[in-house]
């Protein structure tokens, strides 16, 4: 079972990005893929709220199933 958790979304050094498919409407999730050992994901409309953190392996598996 994974050890996913909620973390504060104001992560120093996090570079948040949204999918190019979001269309700029602000209704999307943002991912910070530049942090070692963790992939935080947050709601773009609520960027000050906690993010959900995945291990890189769990995130890769999730994205792989979406493709």
PQR file with spaces between the fields and no chain letter, atoms N, CA, C, O and H, PARSE charges and radii, in Angstrom:
ATOM       1  N    UNK     1       0.841   -1.177    0.000 -0.4000 1.5000
ATOM       2  CA   UNK     1       0.000    0.000    0.000 -0.0000 2.0000
ATOM       3  C    UNK     1       0.887    1.241    0.000  0.5500 1.7000
ATOM       4  O    UNK     1       1.925    1.265    0.661 -0.5500 1.4000
ATOM       5  N    UNK     2       0.489    2.249   -0.724 -0.4000 1.5000
ATOM       6  CA   UNK     2       1.321    3.444   -0.844 -0.0000 2.0000
ATOM       7  C    UNK     2       1.277    4.284    0.423  0.5500 1.7000
ATOM       8  O    UNK     2       0.372    4.153    1.247 -0.5500 1.4000
ATOM       9  H    UNK     2      -0.354    2.230   -1.261  0.4000 1.0000
ATOM      10  N    UNK     3       2.260    5.137    0.558 -0.4000 1.5000
ATOM      11  CA   UNK     3       2.369    6.028    1.701 -0.0000 2.0000
ATOM      12  C    UNK     3       2.075    7.464    1.268  0.5500 1.7000
ATOM      13  O    UNK     3       2.779    8.388    1.677 -0.5500 1.4000
ATOM      14  H    UNK     3       2.995    5.244   -0.111  0.4000 1.0000
ATOM      15  N    UNK     4       1.052    7.658    0.453 -0.4000 1.5000
ATOM      16  CA   UNK     4       0.711    8.992   -0.021 -0.0000 2.0000
ATOM      17  C    UNK     4       0.191    9.828    1.143  0.5500 1.7000
ATOM      18  O    UNK     4      -0.410    9.293    2.074 -0.5500 1.4000
ATOM      19  H    UNK     4       0.480    6.907    0.122  0.4000 1.0000
ATOM      20  N    UNK     5       0.419   11.131    1.094 -0.4000 1.5000
ATOM      21  CA   UNK     5       0.043   11.985    2.196 -0.0000 2.0000
ATOM      22  C    UNK     5      -0.241   13.387    1.718  0.5500 1.7000
ATOM      23  O    UNK     5       0.055   13.757    0.581 -0.5500 1.4000
ATOM      24  H    UNK     5       0.908   11.566    0.338  0.4000 1.0000
ATOM      25  N    UNK     6      -0.828   14.165    2.624 -0.4000 1.5000
ATOM      26  CA   UNK     6      -1.086   15.567    2.338 -0.0000 2.0000
ATOM      27  C    UNK     6       0.085   16.386    2.853  0.5500 1.7000
ATOM      28  O    UNK     6       0.584   16.142    3.952 -0.5500 1.4000
ATOM      29  H    UNK     6      -1.068   13.864    3.548  0.4000 1.0000
ATOM      30  N    UNK     7       0.521   17.350    2.068 -0.4000 1.5000
ATOM      31  CA   UNK     7       1.608   18.228    2.477 -0.0000 2.0000
ATOM      32  C    UNK     7       1.222   19.665    2.163  0.5500 1.7000
ATOM      33  O    UNK     7       0.377   19.912    1.303 -0.5500 1.4000
ATOM      34  H    UNK     7       0.116   17.548    1.176  0.4000 1.0000
ATOM      35  N    UNK     8       1.832   20.601    2.850 -0.4000 1.5000
ATOM      36  CA   UNK     8       1.559   22.012    2.582 -0.0000 2.0000
ATOM      37  C    UNK     8       2.013   22.336    1.168  0.5500 1.7000
ATOM      38  O    UNK     8       3.091   21.916    0.748 -0.5500 1.4000
ATOM      39  H    UNK     8       2.518   20.401    3.549  0.4000 1.0000
ATOM      40  N    UNK     9       1.203   23.075    0.441 -0.4000 1.5000
ATOM      41  CA   UNK     9       1.504   23.325   -0.972 -0.0000 2.0000
ATOM      42  C    UNK     9       2.528   24.435   -1.192  0.5500 1.7000
ATOM      43  O    UNK     9       2.998   24.611   -2.316 -0.5500 1.4000
ATOM      44  H    UNK     9       0.327   23.417    0.783  0.4000 1.0000
ATOM      45  N    UNK    10       2.886   25.184   -0.157 -0.4000 1.5000
ATOM      46  CA   UNK    10       3.905   26.230   -0.305 -0.0000 2.0000
ATOM      47  C    UNK    10       5.278   25.603   -0.106  0.5500 1.7000
ATOM      48  O    UNK    10       5.957   25.864    0.887 -0.5500 1.4000
ATOM      49  H    UNK    10       2.504   25.041    0.756  0.4000 1.0000
ATOM      50  N    UNK    11       5.670   24.790   -1.045 -0.4000 1.5000
ATOM      51  CA   UNK    11       6.941   24.076   -0.955 -0.0000 2.0000
ATOM      52  C    UNK    11       8.054   24.921   -1.556  0.5500 1.7000
ATOM      53  O    UNK    11       7.974   25.305   -2.722 -0.5500 1.4000
ATOM      54  H    UNK    11       5.119   24.578   -1.852  0.4000 1.0000
ATOM      55  N    UNK    12       9.091   25.215   -0.778 -0.4000 1.5000
ATOM      56  CA   UNK    12      10.202   25.999   -1.320 -0.0000 2.0000
ATOM      57  C    UNK    12      10.834   25.296   -2.522  0.5500 1.7000
ATOM      58  O    UNK    12      11.157   24.110   -2.460 -0.5500 1.4000
ATOM      59  H    UNK    12       9.156   24.902    0.170  0.4000 1.0000
ATOM      60  N    UNK    13      11.001   26.018   -3.582 -0.4000 1.5000
ATOM      61  CA   UNK    13      11.636   25.466   -4.776 -0.0000 2.0000
ATOM      62  C    UNK    13      10.709   24.719   -5.712  0.5500 1.7000
ATOM      63  O    UNK    13      11.127   24.302   -6.792 -0.5500 1.4000
ATOM      64  H    UNK    13      10.738   26.982   -3.633  0.4000 1.0000
ATOM      65  N    UNK    14       9.451   24.541   -5.317 -0.4000 1.5000
ATOM      66  CA   UNK    14       8.509   23.815   -6.177 -0.0000 2.0000
ATOM      67  C    UNK    14       8.180   24.654   -7.407  0.5500 1.7000
ATOM      68  O    UNK    14       7.873   25.841   -7.301 -0.5500 1.4000
ATOM      69  H    UNK    14       9.112   24.880   -4.439  0.4000 1.0000
ATOM      70  N    UNK    15       8.250   24.026   -8.560 -0.4000 1.5000
ATOM      71  CA   UNK    15       7.861   24.664   -9.816 -0.0000 2.0000
ATOM      72  C    UNK    15       6.577   23.974  -10.258  0.5500 1.7000
ATOM      73  O    UNK    15       6.602   22.853  -10.765 -0.5500 1.4000
ATOM      74  H    UNK    15       8.501   23.062   -8.646  0.4000 1.0000
ATOM      75  N    UNK    16       5.453   24.663  -10.057 -0.4000 1.5000
ATOM      76  CA   UNK    16       4.144   24.092  -10.361 -0.0000 2.0000
ATOM      77  C    UNK    16       3.825   24.290  -11.837  0.5500 1.7000
ATOM      78  O    UNK    16       4.124   25.332  -12.420 -0.5500 1.4000
ATOM      79  H    UNK    16       5.432   25.574   -9.646  0.4000 1.0000
ATOM      80  N    UNK    17       3.212   23.265  -12.427 -0.4000 1.5000
ATOM      81  CA   UNK    17       2.787   23.374  -13.830 -0.0000 2.0000
ATOM      82  C    UNK    17       1.435   22.691  -13.989  0.5500 1.7000
ATOM      83  O    UNK    17       1.105   21.746  -13.272 -0.5500 1.4000
ATOM      84  H    UNK    17       2.970   22.419  -11.953  0.4000 1.0000
ATOM      85  N    UNK    18       0.671   23.187  -14.937 -0.4000 1.5000
ATOM      86  CA   UNK    18      -0.634   22.613  -15.252 -0.0000 2.0000
ATOM      87  C    UNK    18      -0.553   21.954  -16.620  0.5500 1.7000
ATOM      88  O    UNK    18       0.330   22.264  -17.420 -0.5500 1.4000
ATOM      89  H    UNK    18       0.939   23.955  -15.520  0.4000 1.0000
ATOM      90  N    UNK    19      -1.464   21.059  -16.875 -0.4000 1.5000
ATOM      91  CA   UNK    19      -1.513   20.388  -18.166 -0.0000 2.0000
ATOM      92  C    UNK    19      -1.826   21.385  -19.275  0.5500 1.7000
ATOM      93  O    UNK    19      -2.589   22.330  -19.074 -0.5500 1.4000
ATOM      94  H    UNK    19      -2.181   20.807  -16.226  0.4000 1.0000
ATOM      95  N    UNK    20      -1.241   21.173  -20.426 -0.4000 1.5000
ATOM      96  CA   UNK    20      -1.561   22.019  -21.579 -0.0000 2.0000
ATOM      97  C    UNK    20      -2.996   21.792  -22.043  0.5500 1.7000
ATOM      98  O    UNK    20      -3.531   22.599  -22.802 -0.5500 1.4000
ATOM      99  H    UNK    20      -0.621   20.406  -20.590  0.4000 1.0000
ATOM     100  N    UNK    21      -3.620   20.715  -21.602 -0.4000 1.5000
ATOM     101  CA   UNK    21      -5.002   20.414  -21.960 -0.0000 2.0000
ATOM     102  C    UNK    21      -6.009   21.173  -21.102  0.5500 1.7000
ATOM     103  O    UNK    21      -7.209   21.108  -21.370 -0.5500 1.4000
ATOM     104  H    UNK    21      -3.185   20.060  -20.985  0.4000 1.0000
ATOM     105  N    UNK    22      -5.556   21.885  -20.089 -0.4000 1.5000
ATOM     106  CA   UNK    22      -6.480   22.578  -19.190 -0.0000 2.0000
ATOM     107  C    UNK    22      -7.132   23.785  -19.853  0.5500 1.7000
ATOM     108  O    UNK    22      -8.185   24.235  -19.401 -0.5500 1.4000
ATOM     109  H    UNK    22      -4.581   21.938  -19.872  0.4000 1.0000
ATOM     110  N    UNK    23      -6.537   24.313  -20.900 -0.4000 1.5000
ATOM     111  CA   UNK    23      -7.151   25.399  -21.649 -0.0000 2.0000
ATOM     112  C    UNK    23      -7.077   26.756  -20.978  0.5500 1.7000
ATOM     113  O    UNK    23      -7.708   27.698  -21.458 -0.5500 1.4000
ATOM     114  H    UNK    23      -5.681   23.948  -21.266  0.4000 1.0000
ATOM     115  N    UNK    24      -6.345   26.898  -19.905 -0.4000 1.5000
ATOM     116  CA   UNK    24      -6.201   28.188  -19.256 -0.0000 2.0000
ATOM     117  C    UNK    24      -7.410   28.667  -18.485  0.5500 1.7000
ATOM     118  O    UNK    24      -7.469   29.837  -18.104 -0.5500 1.4000
ATOM     119  H    UNK    24      -5.833   26.132  -19.516  0.4000 1.0000
ATOM     120  N    UNK    25      -8.373   27.799  -18.244 -0.4000 1.5000
ATOM     121  CA   UNK    25      -9.579   28.178  -17.522 -0.0000 2.0000
ATOM     122  C    UNK    25      -9.420   28.123  -16.004  0.5500 1.7000
ATOM     123  O    UNK    25     -10.305   28.571  -15.274 -0.5500 1.4000
ATOM     124  H    UNK    25      -8.325   26.849  -18.553  0.4000 1.0000
ATOM     125  N    UNK    26      -8.318   27.586  -15.530 -0.4000 1.5000
ATOM     126  CA   UNK    26      -8.089   27.500  -14.092 -0.0000 2.0000
ATOM     127  C    UNK    26      -8.740   26.311  -13.421  0.5500 1.7000
ATOM     128  O    UNK    26      -8.702   26.191  -12.197 -0.5500 1.4000
ATOM     129  H    UNK    26      -7.599   27.223  -16.123  0.4000 1.0000
ATOM     130  N    UNK    27      -9.333   25.434  -14.203 -0.4000 1.5000
ATOM     131  CA   UNK    27      -9.986   24.244  -13.651 -0.0000 2.0000
ATOM     132  C    UNK    27      -9.114   23.025  -13.888  0.5500 1.7000
ATOM     133  O    UNK    27      -9.433   22.169  -14.714 -0.5500 1.4000
ATOM     134  H    UNK    27      -9.363   25.531  -15.198  0.4000 1.0000
ATOM     135  N    UNK    28      -8.019   22.955  -13.162 -0.4000 1.5000
ATOM     136  CA   UNK    28      -7.098   21.855  -13.406 -0.0000 2.0000
ATOM     137  C    UNK    28      -6.294   21.553  -12.148  0.5500 1.7000
ATOM     138  O    UNK    28      -6.404   22.244  -11.135 -0.5500 1.4000
ATOM     139  H    UNK    28      -7.760   23.650  -12.491  0.4000 1.0000
ATOM     140  N    UNK    29      -5.515   20.544  -12.235 -0.4000 1.5000
ATOM     141  CA   UNK    29      -4.568   20.240  -11.168 -0.0000 2.0000
ATOM     142  C    UNK    29      -3.196   20.715  -11.605  0.5500 1.7000
ATOM     143  O    UNK    29      -2.900   20.801  -12.797 -0.5500 1.4000
ATOM     144  H    UNK    29      -5.426   19.982  -13.058  0.4000 1.0000
ATOM     145  N    UNK    30      -2.367   21.021  -10.626 -0.4000 1.5000
ATOM     146  CA   UNK    30      -0.993   21.417  -10.891 -0.0000 2.0000
ATOM     147  C    UNK    30      -0.070   20.395  -10.248  0.5500 1.7000
ATOM     148  O    UNK    30      -0.367   19.845   -9.188 -0.5500 1.4000
ATOM     149  H    UNK    30      -2.607   20.952   -9.658  0.4000 1.0000
ATOM     150  N    UNK    31       1.042   20.155  -10.901 -0.4000 1.5000
ATOM     151  CA   UNK    31       2.021   19.175  -10.436 -0.0000 2.0000
ATOM     152  C    UNK    31       3.374   19.862  -10.334  0.5500 1.7000
ATOM     153  O    UNK    31       3.754   20.644  -11.206 -0.5500 1.4000
ATOM     154  H    UNK    31       1.284   20.602  -11.762  0.4000 1.0000
ATOM     155  N    UNK    32       4.095   19.563   -9.265 -0.4000 1.5000
ATOM     156  CA   UNK    32       5.480   20.035   -9.138 -0.0000 2.0000
ATOM     157  C    UNK    32       6.369   18.812   -9.304  0.5500 1.7000
ATOM     158  O    UNK    32       6.511   18.004   -8.386 -0.5500 1.4000
ATOM     159  H    UNK    32       3.787   18.928   -8.557  0.4000 1.0000
ATOM     160  N    UNK    33       6.960   18.687  -10.472 -0.4000 1.5000
ATOM     161  CA   UNK    33       7.765   17.509  -10.774 -0.0000 2.0000
ATOM     162  C    UNK    33       9.253   17.689  -10.559  0.5500 1.7000
ATOM     163  O    UNK    33      10.044   16.841  -10.972 -0.5500 1.4000
ATOM     164  H    UNK    33       6.846   19.344  -11.217  0.4000 1.0000
ATOM     165  N    UNK    34       9.648   18.780   -9.920 -0.4000 1.5000
ATOM     166  CA   UNK    34      11.077   19.058   -9.777 -0.0000 2.0000
ATOM     167  C    UNK    34      11.627   18.779   -8.377  0.5500 1.7000
ATOM     168  O    UNK    34      12.776   19.121   -8.098 -0.5500 1.4000
ATOM     169  H    UNK    34       9.006   19.469   -9.585  0.4000 1.0000
ATOM     170  N    UNK    35      10.848   18.174   -7.501 -0.4000 1.5000
ATOM     171  CA   UNK    35      11.305   17.921   -6.135 -0.0000 2.0000
ATOM     172  C    UNK    35      11.743   16.466   -5.987  0.5500 1.7000
ATOM     173  O    UNK    35      11.001   15.563   -6.370 -0.5500 1.4000
ATOM     174  H    UNK    35       9.915   17.895   -7.727  0.4000 1.0000
ATOM     175  N    UNK    36      12.910   16.227   -5.450 -0.4000 1.5000
ATOM     176  CA   UNK    36      13.401   14.849   -5.327 -0.0000 2.0000
ATOM     177  C    UNK    36      12.590   14.034   -4.320  0.5500 1.7000
ATOM     178  O    UNK    36      12.370   14.462   -3.187 -0.5500 1.4000
ATOM     179  H    UNK    36      13.513   16.961   -5.138  0.4000 1.0000
ATOM     180  N    UNK    37      12.150   12.854   -4.754 -0.4000 1.5000
ATOM     181  CA   UNK    37      11.489   11.908   -3.865 -0.0000 2.0000
ATOM     182  C    UNK    37      10.021   12.120   -3.620  0.5500 1.7000
ATOM     183  O    UNK    37       9.404   11.335   -2.900 -0.5500 1.4000
ATOM     184  H    UNK    37      12.328   12.506   -5.674  0.4000 1.0000
ATOM     185  N    UNK    38       9.430   13.160   -4.196 -0.4000 1.5000
ATOM     186  CA   UNK    38       8.011   13.431   -3.966 -0.0000 2.0000
ATOM     187  C    UNK    38       7.431   14.159   -5.180  0.5500 1.7000
ATOM     188  O    UNK    38       8.107   14.964   -5.820 -0.5500 1.4000
ATOM     189  H    UNK    38       9.931   13.798   -4.781  0.4000 1.0000
ATOM     190  N    UNK    39       6.157   13.857   -5.483 -0.4000 1.5000
ATOM     191  CA   UNK    39       5.447   14.552   -6.556 -0.0000 2.0000
ATOM     192  C    UNK    39       4.172   15.131   -5.943  0.5500 1.7000
ATOM     193  O    UNK    39       3.177   14.420   -5.805 -0.5500 1.4000
ATOM     194  H    UNK    39       5.608   13.203   -4.963  0.4000 1.0000
ATOM     195  N    UNK    40       4.192   16.420   -5.573 -0.4000 1.5000
ATOM     196  CA   UNK    40       2.989   17.034   -5.021 -0.0000 2.0000
ATOM     197  C    UNK    40       2.021   17.441   -6.129  0.5500 1.7000
ATOM     198  O    UNK    40       2.427   17.872   -7.209 -0.5500 1.4000
ATOM     199  H    UNK    40       5.000   16.998   -5.685  0.4000 1.0000
ATOM     200  N    UNK    41       0.728   17.292   -5.831 -0.4000 1.5000
ATOM     201  CA   UNK    41      -0.340   17.621   -6.771 -0.0000 2.0000
ATOM     202  C    UNK    41      -1.351   18.481   -6.018  0.5500 1.7000
ATOM     203  O    UNK    41      -1.732   18.151   -4.895 -0.5500 1.4000
ATOM     204  H    UNK    41       0.399   16.942   -4.954  0.4000 1.0000
ATOM     205  N    UNK    42      -1.787   19.580   -6.630 -0.4000 1.5000
ATOM     206  CA   UNK    42      -2.743   20.465   -5.957 -0.0000 2.0000
ATOM     207  C    UNK    42      -3.798   20.963   -6.934  0.5500 1.7000
ATOM     208  O    UNK    42      -3.639   20.858   -8.150 -0.5500 1.4000
ATOM     209  H    UNK    42      -1.478   19.848   -7.542  0.4000 1.0000
ATOM     210  N    UNK    43      -4.872   21.503   -6.386 -0.4000 1.5000
ATOM     211  CA   UNK    43      -5.951   22.110   -7.153 -0.0000 2.0000
ATOM     212  C    UNK    43      -5.517   23.523   -7.536  0.5500 1.7000
ATOM     213  O    UNK    43      -5.133   24.302   -6.664 -0.5500 1.4000
ATOM     214  H    UNK    43      -5.001   21.589   -5.398  0.4000 1.0000
ATOM     215  N    UNK    44      -5.570   23.861   -8.804 -0.4000 1.5000
ATOM     216  CA   UNK    44      -5.111   25.178   -9.253 -0.0000 2.0000
ATOM     217  C    UNK    44      -5.955   26.318   -8.681  0.5500 1.7000
ATOM     218  O    UNK    44      -5.454   27.431   -8.524 -0.5500 1.4000
ATOM     219  H    UNK    44      -5.882   23.228   -9.513  0.4000 1.0000
ATOM     220  N    UNK    45      -7.208   26.062   -8.372 -0.4000 1.5000
ATOM     221  CA   UNK    45      -8.078   27.097   -7.814 -0.0000 2.0000
ATOM     222  C    UNK    45      -7.825   27.312   -6.330  0.5500 1.7000
ATOM     223  O    UNK    45      -8.225   28.333   -5.770 -0.5500 1.4000
ATOM     224  H    UNK    45      -7.615   25.158   -8.499  0.4000 1.0000
ATOM     225  N    UNK    46      -7.169   26.361   -5.698 -0.4000 1.5000
ATOM     226  CA   UNK    46      -6.929   26.436   -4.252 -0.0000 2.0000
ATOM     227  C    UNK    46      -5.456   26.173   -3.956  0.5500 1.7000
ATOM     228  O    UNK    46      -5.111   25.271   -3.193 -0.5500 1.4000
ATOM     229  H    UNK    46      -6.845   25.532   -6.152  0.4000 1.0000
ATOM     230  N    UNK    47      -4.612   26.965   -4.565 -0.4000 1.5000
ATOM     231  CA   UNK    47      -3.173   26.716   -4.478 -0.0000 2.0000
ATOM     232  C    UNK    47      -2.607   26.891   -3.072  0.5500 1.7000
ATOM     233  O    UNK    47      -1.515   26.398   -2.788 -0.5500 1.4000
ATOM     234  H    UNK    47      -4.892   27.698   -5.185  0.4000 1.0000
ATOM     235  N    UNK    48      -3.315   27.573   -2.197 -0.4000 1.5000
ATOM     236  CA   UNK    48      -2.851   27.739   -0.826 -0.0000 2.0000
ATOM     237  C    UNK    48      -3.197   26.583    0.090  0.5500 1.7000
ATOM     238  O    UNK    48      -2.736   26.527    1.230 -0.5500 1.4000
ATOM     239  H    UNK    48      -4.202   27.973   -2.427  0.4000 1.0000
ATOM     240  N    UNK    49      -3.997   25.674   -0.398 -0.4000 1.5000
ATOM     241  CA   UNK    49      -4.407   24.511    0.397 -0.0000 2.0000
ATOM     242  C    UNK    49      -3.369   23.408    0.305  0.5500 1.7000
ATOM     243  O    UNK    49      -2.499   23.445   -0.564 -0.5500 1.4000
ATOM     244  H    UNK    49      -4.372   25.720   -1.324  0.4000 1.0000
ATOM     245  N    UNK    50      -3.453   22.421    1.198 -0.4000 1.5000
ATOM     246  CA   UNK    50      -2.488   21.305    1.135 -0.0000 2.0000
ATOM     247  C    UNK    50      -2.550   20.561   -0.199  0.5500 1.7000
ATOM     248  O    UNK    50      -3.590   20.487   -0.854 -0.5500 1.4000
ATOM     249  H    UNK    50      -4.160   22.390    1.904  0.4000 1.0000
ATOM     250  N    UNK    51      -1.414   20.024   -0.566 -0.4000 1.5000
ATOM     251  CA   UNK    51      -1.297   19.219   -1.783 -0.0000 2.0000
ATOM     252  C    UNK    51      -1.305   17.745   -1.393  0.5500 1.7000
ATOM     253  O    UNK    51      -1.031   17.399   -0.244 -0.5500 1.4000
ATOM     254  H    UNK    51      -0.569   20.084   -0.034  0.4000 1.0000
ATOM     255  N    UNK    52      -1.615   16.898   -2.336 -0.4000 1.5000
ATOM     256  CA   UNK    52      -1.488   15.457   -2.143 -0.0000 2.0000
ATOM     257  C    UNK    52      -0.115   15.075   -2.670  0.5500 1.7000
ATOM     258  O    UNK    52       0.260   15.464   -3.776 -0.5500 1.4000
ATOM     259  H    UNK    52      -1.838   17.180   -3.269  0.4000 1.0000
ATOM     260  N    UNK    53       0.630   14.319   -1.889 -0.4000 1.5000
ATOM     261  CA   UNK    53       1.987   13.938   -2.288 -0.0000 2.0000
ATOM     262  C    UNK    53       2.038   12.470   -2.670  0.5500 1.7000
ATOM     263  O    UNK    53       1.532   11.609   -1.950 -0.5500 1.4000
ATOM     264  H    UNK    53       0.326   14.002   -0.990  0.4000 1.0000
ATOM     265  N    UNK    54       2.651   12.196   -3.804 -0.4000 1.5000
ATOM     266  CA   UNK    54       2.833   10.835   -4.293 -0.0000 2.0000
ATOM     267  C    UNK    54       4.320   10.540   -4.394  0.5500 1.7000
ATOM     268  O    UNK    54       5.132   11.448   -4.573 -0.5500 1.4000
ATOM     269  H    UNK    54       3.061   12.895   -4.390  0.4000 1.0000
ATOM     270  N    UNK    55       4.664    9.288   -4.281 -0.4000 1.5000
ATOM     271  CA   UNK    55       6.040    8.905   -4.595 -0.0000 2.0000
ATOM     272  C    UNK    55       6.190    9.010   -6.113  0.5500 1.7000
ATOM     273  O    UNK    55       5.197    8.885   -6.830 -0.5500 1.4000
ATOM     274  H    UNK    55       4.005    8.550   -4.136  0.4000 1.0000
ATOM     275  N    UNK    56       7.389    9.234   -6.614 -0.4000 1.5000
ATOM     276  CA   UNK    56       7.566    9.286   -8.066 -0.0000 2.0000
ATOM     277  C    UNK    56       7.080    8.009   -8.760  0.5500 1.7000
ATOM     278  O    UNK    56       6.535    8.073   -9.861 -0.5500 1.4000
ATOM     279  H    UNK    56       8.195    9.336   -6.031  0.4000 1.0000
ATOM     280  N    UNK    57       7.272    6.880   -8.134 -0.4000 1.5000
ATOM     281  CA   UNK    57       6.829    5.612   -8.727 -0.0000 2.0000
ATOM     282  C    UNK    57       5.304    5.541   -8.813  0.5500 1.7000
ATOM     283  O    UNK    57       4.757    5.131   -9.836 -0.5500 1.4000
ATOM     284  H    UNK    57       7.715    6.829   -7.239  0.4000 1.0000
ATOM     285  N    UNK    58       4.616    5.942   -7.735 -0.4000 1.5000
ATOM     286  CA   UNK    58       3.149    5.921   -7.739 -0.0000 2.0000
ATOM     287  C    UNK    58       2.599    6.909   -8.762  0.5500 1.7000
ATOM     288  O    UNK    58       1.636    6.600   -9.464 -0.5500 1.4000
ATOM     289  H    UNK    58       5.060    6.276   -6.904  0.4000 1.0000
ATOM     290  N    UNK    59       3.201    8.094   -8.851 -0.4000 1.5000
ATOM     291  CA   UNK    59       2.750    9.088   -9.819 -0.0000 2.0000
ATOM     292  C    UNK    59       2.958    8.588  -11.244  0.5500 1.7000
ATOM     293  O    UNK    59       2.085    8.752  -12.096 -0.5500 1.4000
ATOM     294  H    UNK    59       3.983    8.344   -8.281  0.4000 1.0000
ATOM     295  N    UNK    60       4.098    7.987  -11.500 -0.4000 1.5000
ATOM     296  CA   UNK    60       4.377    7.443  -12.827 -0.0000 2.0000
ATOM     297  C    UNK    60       3.386    6.360  -13.223  0.5500 1.7000
ATOM     298  O    UNK    60       2.959    6.292  -14.375 -0.5500 1.4000
ATOM     299  H    UNK    60       4.807    7.854  -10.808  0.4000 1.0000
ATOM     300  N    UNK    61       3.021    5.516  -12.266 -0.4000 1.5000
ATOM     301  CA   UNK    61       2.035    4.464  -12.544 -0.0000 2.0000
ATOM     302  C    UNK    61       0.674    5.077  -12.850  0.5500 1.7000
ATOM     303  O    UNK    61      -0.011    4.634  -13.772 -0.5500 1.4000
ATOM     304  H    UNK    61       3.368    5.571  -11.330  0.4000 1.0000
ATOM     305  N    UNK    62       0.277    6.086  -12.091 -0.4000 1.5000
ATOM     306  CA   UNK    62      -1.002    6.759  -12.311 -0.0000 2.0000
ATOM     307  C    UNK    62      -1.054    7.389  -13.702  0.5500 1.7000
ATOM     308  O    UNK    62      -2.007    7.172  -14.450 -0.5500 1.4000
ATOM     309  H    UNK    62       0.833    6.446  -11.342  0.4000 1.0000
ATOM     310  N    UNK    63      -0.036    8.161  -14.041 -0.4000 1.5000
ATOM     311  CA   UNK    63       0.010    8.818  -15.351 -0.0000 2.0000
ATOM     312  C    UNK    63       0.073    7.778  -16.469  0.5500 1.7000
ATOM     313  O    UNK    63      -0.539    7.962  -17.521 -0.5500 1.4000
ATOM     314  H    UNK    63       0.737    8.337  -13.432  0.4000 1.0000
ATOM     315  N    UNK    64       0.802    6.702  -16.251 -0.4000 1.5000
ATOM     316  CA   UNK    64       0.885    5.636  -17.245 -0.0000 2.0000
ATOM     317  C    UNK    64      -0.463    5.013  -17.552  0.5500 1.7000
ATOM     318  O    UNK    64      -0.734    4.646  -18.695 -0.5500 1.4000
ATOM     319  H    UNK    64       1.299    6.553  -15.396  0.4000 1.0000
ATOM     320  N    UNK    65      -1.315    4.890  -16.533 -0.4000 1.5000
ATOM     321  CA   UNK    65      -2.651    4.327  -16.749 -0.0000 2.0000
ATOM     322  C    UNK    65      -3.568    5.304  -17.482  0.5500 1.7000
ATOM     323  O    UNK    65      -4.512    4.885  -18.152 -0.5500 1.4000
ATOM     324  H    UNK    65      -1.095    5.188  -15.604  0.4000 1.0000
ATOM     325  N    UNK    66      -3.296    6.593  -17.359 -0.4000 1.5000
ATOM     326  CA   UNK    66      -4.115    7.594  -18.055 -0.0000 2.0000
ATOM     327  C    UNK    66      -3.824    7.645  -19.549  0.5500 1.7000
ATOM     328  O    UNK    66      -4.684    8.016  -20.347 -0.5500 1.4000
ATOM     329  H    UNK    66      -2.530    6.933  -16.815  0.4000 1.0000
ATOM     330  N    UNK    67      -2.622    7.275  -19.913 -0.4000 1.5000
ATOM     331  CA   UNK    67      -2.235    7.334  -21.325 -0.0000 2.0000
ATOM     332  C    UNK    67      -2.795    6.150  -22.004  0.5500 1.7000
ATOM     333  O    UNK    67      -2.601    5.979  -23.207 -0.5500 1.4000
ATOM     334  H    UNK    67      -1.923    6.974  -19.264  0.4000 1.0000
